[in-house]
Amino acid sequence: MTKIDLKLYRGYLNDQELVVFGHIFKSWAPDKYRIDRRGIKHAVSIMHMFNIKPVANILVTLEFKGLQVHTKTLEDGYFRFNIPFNQELKSGWHEYQVSCQFNKFGIVDTGEVLKPFESKYGIISDIDDTFLISYSGSFF
């Protein structure tokens, strides 16, 4: 039986549209491997990270506030929902649920979407590109 992992990213919505996206991988998603180990365990974790395979053409279902929508993954395992959404909803974080089925094995995961608060100003922070820590400098 093949293991699959569903990696969801934080989505967003406004008064017209809901956007949710993610990946489906065979085995585990890249962020599930522990790379803070030492010695041979570190090397094995790094090798596993480079052997991750995406799952293409899998039916994915999104459920959010009574809405149920389907799409399929692309060749790289990526999926994206861009759907019209005009229901009245308070600003803040809201949970959504994504599910898929692969070889009679199903997986369900919950993610978050943000409906921004109305304000005069907005701040965009892109600090994740500023700092990069790589534990692959040494094979062990």
C-alpha positions, 0 to 999 in steps of 0.5 A: 500500500502506498502512503500519501500525504496532503500538504495544504497551504494557507488560503485567502478569500475576499467578497468575490473569490476563495483561493485554496491550494496544496500538494499531494505526495507519495510517502510524506511531504518535505516538511515532515522529515526531521533534518535536525538529527546527527550522523546517518539519521541525518543523511537518511532524512536528506535522501528521503527528501530528495526521493519525494514523488508527487501524485498526478491526476488525483481527484481532490475535494474541498469543503468550506461553509457548505460548499463542496468543489472538486479538482484534480492534481497536476503533473507535479501534484499541485492543486488549486481551487479558485472559486467564486464565493460571495457568502457573508463571512466575518473577517479573520481565519476560517477552517476548510477541509480537503480530502482525496482518495488514492488506491482505496486509501483516503486522506483528509486534512484541515487548513485555514483561509484568511478573510482580511479585515477592512483597513486603510493600510496593508502590510506584506511581509516576505521574511521567509526569503531573507533567512535560509537555513540549510542542513545539507551542507554536510552529508552527515 
